[in-house]
Amino acid sequence: MESYYDDTLTPPRRLGDRVNDYFLLGVNLRFMDIFDTKFFIDMNVSNLLDQEIRYPTTSNNATFAQKGTIGRGRTFLLTLGYYF
C-alpha cells in the first residue's frame, strides 16, 4: 500500500515509505442455549494469525511515522447474552 501523495510539496512526493500488504483472518463462535436456558456466549477473535498491520502514512503523521502507524494485533472479545 502506498502512502499519501502530497502535491503541495516541492517536489511533489509521497510522504512515507511503501507498506507491505497483509491478510487478516478472524473467527466468531457462538454457543446457544447454555444449560438449557436462553443464555449465549459469543467469542470473537480478530487478526487470528497475529499479522503485523501498518497503515500508510498520511499528512497527519508524516513527521514521525515513515513506515506507517501500527494497527492492533490479535484481539479477543467475549460476550455473554440473553435472548428473548
C-alpha positions in Angstrom: 0.0 0.0 0.0 1.2 3.5 -0.8 1.3 6.5 1.5 -0.4 9.8 0.9 0.8 11.7 -2.2 1.2 15.3 -1.4 1.3 17.6 -4.5 1.8 20.7 -2.4 5.4 19.7 -1.5 8.3 20.8 -3.7 8.9 18.5 -5.5 5.6 16.6 -5.1 6.2 13.2 -3.5 4.8 10.5 -1.2 5.0 11.3 2.5 6.2 7.9 3.7 7.5 4.5 2.6 5.6 1.8 1.0 3.7 -0.5 3.4 3.6 -4.3 2.9 0.2 -5.9 2.3 -1.3 -8.2 4.8 -4.1 -10.8 5.1 -6.4 -10.8 8.2 -8.3 -13.8 9.4 -11.0 -13.7 12.1 -13.3 -16.2 13.7 -16.6 -15.9 15.6 -18.0 -18.7 17.7 -21.5 -18.7 19.3 -22.8 -21.2 21.8 -26.6 -21.0 22.2 -28.9 -22.3 25.0 -26.3 -22.8 27.6 -27.6 -25.0 30.4 -30.9 -25.2 28.6 -31.6 -21.5 29.2 -31.7 -18.6 26.8 -28.2 -17.5 27.5 -25.5 -17.5 24.9 -21.7 -17.0 24.8 -20.1 -15.3 21.8 -16.3 -15.4 21.2 -14.7 -13.3 18.5 -11.0 -13.3 17.6 -9.7 -10.7 15.2 -6.3 -11.0 13.4 -6.1 -14.7 14.3 -2.7 -15.1 12.7 -1.3 -12.1 14.6 -0.1 -10.4 11.4 1.7 -7.0 11.6 -0.6 -4.3 10.4 0.7 -1.0 9.2 -1.5 1.8 7.9 0.2 4.0 5.3 1.4 7.5 6.3 -1.0 10.4 5.9 -0.4 14.1 6.2 -1.3 13.9 9.9 1.6 11.6 10.8 4.3 12.3 8.2 6.9 13.6 10.6 7.1 10.6 12.9 5.7 7.5 11.0 7.6 7.0 7.8 6.7 3.3 7.7 3.1 4.0 8.8 1.2 3.6 12.0 0.9 0.2 13.7 -2.5 -1.5 13.9 -3.8 -3.9 16.5 -2.5 -7.4 16.9 -4.6 -10.4 17.9 -7.7 -9.3 19.9 -10.3 -11.3 21.8 -13.9 -10.3 22.6 -16.1 -12.5 24.8 -19.8 -11.7 25.1 -22.4 -13.2 27.4 -26.0 -12.5 26.4 -29.6 -13.4 26.9 -32.1 -13.6 24.0 -35.8 -13.3 24.3 
